[in-house]
């Protein structure tokens, strides 16, 4: 039996909602899984094909193994064929996509499972990834709010206003999420925390009902400036875009930059692409991760 899982790129934080909000983007990895009689084979094409580890060290394989263990299932062989469209190490959720693909692949192939338990998958993918802000939108699509409880991760999905059009500016350089997070201070001023709480609440309204408020709703005082030393060009681009009236933020841990604009302003935004960067006008992915049928459409 063979299954193909499609997983979207994501952008976390969206400005003020640090570690708790994310957006699924219309750029995808497609990962095919099968269980031959023995052995392990990993084949990767597209983004990261020349740099990602193979064998048991591949993140998709590690996630598949973790999910198989949780399901009490141990296939004798595994073949993984990944076609990657998500840039690696750029703050677009490539690791979350790999984790979600691996876990869903195991769930879809396990002979003892009738349907995917999204609550269990969200909990496990969050445990593997470390936080839910990317895995939640990757799994559920649209925009998500996510949080942690004593029993694991939870998430709520939001429908994004139709007129919102994401554009991602992707630099040639990469940035480790671990390095970026290491630059954050252990404590923040109460006034800055209150500022971000207010902007995060406004962000939900702007994303779903009043996109005209996105420039103000994406203001942040907690994490972007604090990580600027690791990505000065990204912060300079954010400043330049925001000064021109565009709702620009660092995408996840960076160094990519996300702009939430309107469909009729996409060309105006992409004209501001810096030399050495590429701009990706994208849609919001409303579906999130899913199993593809033989024709490439979502399976049942």
Secondary structure, 3 states (H helix, E strand, C coil): CEEEEEEEEEEECCCCCCCCEEEEEEEEEEEEEECCCCEEEEEEEECCCCCCCCHHHCHHHHHHHHHHHHHCCCCCEEEEEEEECCCCCCCCCHHHHHHHHHHHHHHHHCCCCCCCCHHHHHHHHHHHHCCCCCHHHHHHCCEEEEEEECCEEEEEEECCCCCEEEEEEECCCCCCHHHHHHCCCCCCCHHHHHHHHHHHHHHHHHHHCCHHHHHHHCCCCCCCHHHHHHCHHHHHHHHHHHHCCCEEEECCCCCCEEEEEEHHHHHHHHCCCCCCCEEEECCECCCCCEEECCCCCECC
